[in-house]
């Protein structure tokens, strides 16, 4: 998805759909593929991010003199940051396509959204090259960073890019010379491109991105959206149990009893530490296991047999005390 062709294919391909009442049963292979890709669960973070992006895009639409306000999506690993980012980007892409259909006979669709990954050990030149690669802008080894930047700003403006999403922003370290130059490049792009910038990274507020003069500039322009772990209880609501119910309602298992998974909410919260990424992975793996072994249902026994990502397993593993001889 870090090229326009790949992003366009992702945004315009219908997402996986849950089984509908009255439809004939799907084959085993179809159901395995469905649980592999699965639906995007509307978490509170996705709702907040969608609202903030829509508002800031309107707020900055006619701003000319300074950089438009931006967003930073932060949170621990496996908290659903990238999923939320891609979901909001897809929504923006489709909304723009509905409002601005290409004229008849036009071979070029509008490019409302750009998605760029910060490469490991990024320098200003390698990052601006990623921007160029997204739209297929030719870059040669002899081109300077300034020349590539000029080409990117011109092409992005001509293409009508309105939303720039930059993932893995925690890879930048403005305390180093190359990191500082890369951070300056992002500031320059945000001032020159008529687009809203959204950054996403792991625990961004704990990184050097928010320190020093450059960090103060970024913090002064950006709204923070925290994709932290879902709490078991928030006032009278139980957000984590609500998400589990939503996931269960989208399963395609022939013998699963509704309400089984929400009853295990405390256990699931302990195992995943409230991380939406770990939760969906655990339940999807359990669903695939249930299809393979023919039980067609998820029980706590099934969940106990599933090995999770190392981060979740480390959190869940009970502390043991060693006895000295």
C-alpha positions as CSV (number, residue, x, y, z in Angstrom):
1,X,0.0,0.0,0.0
2,X,3.0,2.3,-0.1
3,X,2.4,2.9,-3.9
4,X,-0.6,4.6,-5.4
5,X,-1.6,1.4,-7.3
6,X,-1.5,-0.7,-4.2
7,X,-3.3,1.9,-2.1
8,X,-6.0,2.3,-4.7
9,X,-6.6,-1.4,-4.9
10,X,-6.9,-1.6,-1.1
11,X,-9.2,1.3,-0.8
12,X,-11.6,0.2,-3.6
13,X,-11.7,-3.5,-2.9
14,X,-14.7,-4.5,-0.9
15,X,-13.7,-5.5,2.6
16,X,-14.5,-9.0,3.9
17,X,-18.2,-9.3,4.7
18,X,-19.7,-11.4,7.5
19,X,-22.3,-14.1,6.7
20,X,-25.8,-12.8,6.1
21,X,-29.0,-14.4,7.3
22,X,-30.5,-16.6,4.7
23,X,-27.4,-17.0,2.6
24,X,-26.2,-20.5,1.8
25,X,-23.3,-21.7,4.0
26,X,-19.8,-20.8,2.7
27,X,-17.3,-23.5,2.0
28,X,-14.5,-24.3,4.4
29,X,-11.9,-22.6,2.3
30,X,-14.1,-19.4,2.0
31,X,-14.6,-19.3,5.8
32,X,-10.8,-19.9,6.5
33,X,-10.0,-17.0,4.1
34,X,-12.7,-14.8,5.8
35,X,-11.2,-15.3,9.2
36,X,-7.7,-14.7,7.8
37,X,-8.6,-11.3,6.5
38,X,-11.6,-10.6,8.7
39,X,-13.6,-7.4,9.2
40,X,-12.4,-4.2,10.7
41,X,-13.9,-3.8,14.2
42,X,-15.0,-0.2,14.9
43,X,-13.1,0.5,18.1
44,X,-13.4,3.8,20.0
45,X,-10.0,4.8,18.6
46,X,-11.2,4.4,15.0
47,X,-14.3,6.6,15.8
48,X,-12.2,9.3,17.5
49,X,-9.6,9.3,14.7
50,X,-12.2,9.5,11.9
51,X,-13.9,12.5,13.7
52,X,-10.6,14.3,14.2
53,X,-9.4,13.8,10.7
54,X,-12.6,15.0,9.2
55,X,-12.6,18.1,11.4
56,X,-9.0,19.0,10.8
57,X,-9.3,18.5,7.0
58,X,-12.1,21.1,7.1
59,X,-10.2,23.4,9.5
60,X,-7.1,23.5,7.3
61,X,-8.9,23.5,3.9
62,X,-8.3,27.2,3.2
63,X,-5.3,27.8,5.4
64,X,-2.5,29.3,3.3
65,X,0.1,31.0,5.6
66,X,1.2,28.2,8.0
67,X,1.2,24.5,8.2
68,X,-2.2,22.9,8.7
69,X,-3.0,21.3,12.0
70,X,-2.0,17.6,12.1
71,X,-2.7,14.4,14.1
72,X,-0.4,12.0,15.9
73,X,-1.8,8.4,16.5
74,X,0.1,6.8,19.4
75,X,-0.1,3.8,21.6
76,X,1.7,0.5,22.4
77,X,2.4,-2.2,19.8
78,X,-0.6,-4.4,18.8
79,X,-3.0,-1.7,19.8
80,X,-4.6,-1.2,16.4
81,X,-2.9,2.0,15.3
82,X,-2.2,1.0,11.7
83,X,-5.6,-0.6,11.4
84,X,-7.3,2.6,12.5
85,X,-5.1,4.7,10.2
86,X,-5.8,2.5,7.1
87,X,-9.5,2.4,7.9
88,X,-9.8,6.2,8.1
89,X,-7.7,6.6,5.0
90,X,-10.0,4.2,3.0
91,X,-13.0,6.2,4.2
92,X,-11.5,9.5,3.1
93,X,-10.5,8.0,-0.3
94,X,-14.0,6.6,-1.0
95,X,-15.8,9.8,0.2
96,X,-13.6,11.9,-2.1
97,X,-14.2,9.5,-5.1
98,X,-18.0,9.7,-4.5
99,X,-18.0,13.5,-4.5
100,X,-15.4,13.9,-7.3
101,X,-15.9,11.2,-9.9
102,X,-13.4,11.4,-12.7
103,X,-14.8,13.0,-15.9
104,X,-15.9,10.6,-18.7
105,X,-12.9,9.3,-20.7
106,X,-10.4,10.3,-18.1
107,X,-7.7,7.8,-17.5
108,X,-6.5,9.4,-14.2
109,X,-8.4,9.1,-10.9
110,X,-8.0,11.6,-8.2
111,X,-5.3,10.9,-5.6
112,X,-6.8,12.1,-2.3
113,X,-4.7,10.0,0.1
114,X,-1.0,9.1,0.4
115,X,0.4,6.4,2.7
116,X,4.1,6.4,3.5
117,X,6.2,4.3,5.8
118,X,9.2,5.8,7.5
119,X,12.1,3.5,6.5
120,X,14.5,2.1,9.2
121,X,17.4,4.5,9.8
122,X,15.6,7.1,7.7
123,X,17.4,10.1,6.4
124,X,15.7,13.1,4.8
125,X,16.6,11.8,1.3
126,X,15.4,8.2,1.9
127,X,12.1,9.5,3.3
128,X,11.4,12.0,0.5
129,X,12.3,9.1,-1.9
130,X,9.5,7.1,-0.3
131,X,7.1,10.0,-1.0
132,X,8.3,10.0,-4.6
133,X,7.9,6.2,-4.9
134,X,4.2,6.4,-3.8
135,X,3.2,8.3,-6.9
136,X,5.8,6.8,-9.2
137,X,7.9,10.0,-9.5
138,X,11.1,9.2,-11.3
139,X,14.2,9.5,-9.0
140,X,17.7,9.0,-10.1
141,X,20.9,8.6,-8.0
142,X,22.2,11.9,-9.2
143,X,19.1,13.9,-8.0
144,X,19.6,15.9,-4.8
145,X,17.2,15.9,-1.9
146,X,16.1,19.4,-2.9
147,X,15.3,18.3,-6.4
148,X,13.3,15.3,-5.2
149,X,11.4,17.5,-2.7
150,X,10.5,19.9,-5.5
151,X,9.2,17.1,-7.7
152,X,7.2,15.6,-4.8
153,X,5.6,18.9,-3.8
154,X,4.7,19.8,-7.4
155,X,3.3,16.3,-8.2
156,X,1.4,15.9,-4.9
157,X,-0.2,19.3,-5.3
158,X,-1.2,18.6,-8.9
159,X,-2.6,15.2,-8.0
160,X,-4.8,16.8,-5.3
161,X,-3.5,14.9,-2.3
162,X,-5.5,16.0,0.7
163,X,-4.5,13.5,3.4
164,X,-0.9,12.3,4.0
165,X,-0.5,9.4,6.4
166,X,3.0,8.7,7.7
167,X,3.4,5.4,9.7
168,X,6.2,4.2,11.9
169,X,7.0,7.7,12.9
170,X,8.8,6.5,16.1
171,X,11.7,5.5,13.9
172,X,12.7,9.1,13.8
173,X,15.2,10.5,16.3
174,X,15.5,14.3,16.0
175,X,18.5,14.2,18.5
176,X,20.7,12.8,15.8
177,X,21.9,14.9,12.8
178,X,20.1,12.7,10.2
179,X,16.9,12.5,12.4
180,X,16.8,16.3,12.8
181,X,17.1,16.8,9.1
182,X,14.3,14.3,8.5
183,X,12.1,16.0,11.0
184,X,12.8,19.3,9.3
185,X,11.8,17.7,6.0
186,X,8.4,16.7,7.4
187,X,7.9,20.2,8.7
188,X,8.8,21.6,5.3
189,X,6.4,19.2,3.5
190,X,3.5,20.0,5.9
191,X,4.0,23.7,5.1
192,X,4.2,23.3,1.4
193,X,1.6,20.7,0.7
194,X,-2.1,21.6,0.9
195,X,-2.9,18.4,2.9
196,X,-3.6,17.3,6.4
197,X,-0.8,15.2,7.9
198,X,-1.5,12.2,10.2
199,X,1.5,10.5,11.9
200,X,1.4,7.1,13.6
201,X,3.9,5.4,15.8
202,X,4.6,3.3,18.9
203,X,4.4,5.4,22.2
204,X,5.3,8.5,20.3
205,X,5.1,10.7,23.4
206,X,7.9,8.6,25.0
207,X,10.3,9.2,22.1
208,X,12.5,12.2,21.3
209,X,10.0,13.4,18.8
210,X,8.3,15.6,21.5
211,X,11.5,17.0,22.9
212,X,13.6,20.1,22.0
213,X,12.7,22.9,19.7
214,X,11.5,20.5,16.9
215,X,9.4,18.5,19.3
216,X,7.8,21.7,20.6
217,X,6.9,22.7,17.1
218,X,5.3,19.3,16.4
219,X,3.5,19.2,19.7
220,X,2.2,22.7,19.1
221,X,0.6,21.7,15.8
222,X,-0.6,18.2,16.4
223,X,-3.6,16.7,18.2
224,X,-2.8,13.4,20.0
225,X,-5.1,10.4,19.5
226,X,-4.2,7.6,21.9
227,X,-4.8,4.0,20.7
228,X,-4.1,2.6,24.1
229,X,-5.4,-0.7,25.5
230,X,-9.1,-0.9,25.9
231,X,-10.2,-0.6,29.5
232,X,-12.3,-3.4,31.0
233,X,-14.7,-0.8,32.4
234,X,-15.3,2.9,31.7
235,X,-18.0,4.3,34.0
236,X,-21.1,2.1,33.5
237,X,-19.8,0.9,30.1
238,X,-17.6,-2.1,29.4
239,X,-15.7,-1.2,26.2
240,X,-13.6,-4.3,26.0
241,X,-16.6,-6.6,26.4
242,X,-18.5,-4.6,23.7
243,X,-15.6,-5.1,21.3
244,X,-15.6,-8.8,22.0
245,X,-19.3,-9.0,21.3
246,X,-18.8,-7.2,18.0
247,X,-16.1,-9.6,17.0
248,X,-18.2,-12.6,18.0
249,X,-21.1,-11.3,15.9
250,X,-18.9,-11.4,12.8
251,X,-17.6,-15.0,13.2
252,X,-18.6,-17.6,10.6
253,X,-18.7,-20.8,12.7
254,X,-21.5,-23.3,12.5
255,X,-21.8,-24.4,16.1
256,X,-20.6,-21.4,18.1
257,X,-23.1,-20.2,20.8
258,X,-23.5,-16.4,20.9
259,X,-22.5,-14.9,24.2
260,X,-19.7,-17.4,24.9
261,X,-16.8,-15.0,24.3
262,X,-18.3,-12.0,26.2
263,X,-18.6,-14.2,29.3
264,X,-14.8,-14.7,29.1
265,X,-14.1,-10.9,28.9
266,X,-12.0,-10.8,32.1
267,X,-9.9,-13.7,30.9
268,X,-9.4,-12.2,27.4
269,X,-8.5,-8.9,28.9
270,X,-5.9,-10.5,31.1
271,X,-4.4,-12.5,28.2
272,X,-4.3,-9.6,25.7
273,X,-3.7,-6.7,28.2
274,X,-6.6,-4.9,26.4
275,X,-4.8,-4.7,23.1
276,X,-7.2,-4.8,20.2
277,X,-4.6,-6.3,17.8
278,X,-3.8,-9.2,20.2
279,X,-7.5,-9.8,20.9
280,X,-8.6,-10.1,17.2
281,X,-5.6,-12.3,16.4
282,X,-6.4,-14.6,19.3
283,X,-10.1,-15.0,18.4
284,X,-9.3,-15.4,14.6
285,X,-6.7,-18.1,15.3
286,X,-9.3,-19.8,17.6
287,X,-11.9,-19.6,14.8
288,X,-9.5,-21.1,12.3
289,X,-8.6,-23.9,14.7
290,X,-12.3,-24.6,15.3
291,X,-12.9,-25.0,11.6
292,X,-9.9,-27.3,11.2
293,X,-10.7,-29.6,14.0
294,X,-14.4,-29.7,13.2
295,X,-15.7,-28.4,16.5
296,X,-17.0,-25.2,14.8
297,X,-17.1,-23.3,18.1
298,X,-14.7,-21.4,20.4
299,X,-14.5,-22.3,24.0
300,X,-12.1,-21.2,26.8
301,X,-10.3,-24.5,26.3
302,X,-9.7,-23.6,22.7
303,X,-8.5,-20.1,23.6
304,X,-6.1,-21.7,26.2
305,X,-4.4,-23.7,23.4
306,X,-3.7,-20.6,21.2
307,X,-0.2,-19.1,21.4
308,X,-0.3,-15.3,21.1
309,X,2.2,-12.8,20.0
310,X,5.3,-12.6,22.2
311,X,4.3,-9.2,23.7
312,X,0.9,-10.5,24.9
313,X,2.4,-13.8,26.1
314,X,5.1,-12.0,28.1
315,X,2.5,-9.8,29.7
316,X,0.2,-12.8,30.5
317,X,2.8,-15.1,31.8
318,X,2.6,-15.4,35.6
319,X,5.6,-14.4,37.6
320,X,7.4,-17.3,39.3
321,X,9.7,-17.3,42.2
322,X,12.8,-19.5,42.2
323,X,13.7,-21.4,45.3
324,X,17.4,-21.5,46.3
325,X,18.8,-24.8,47.5
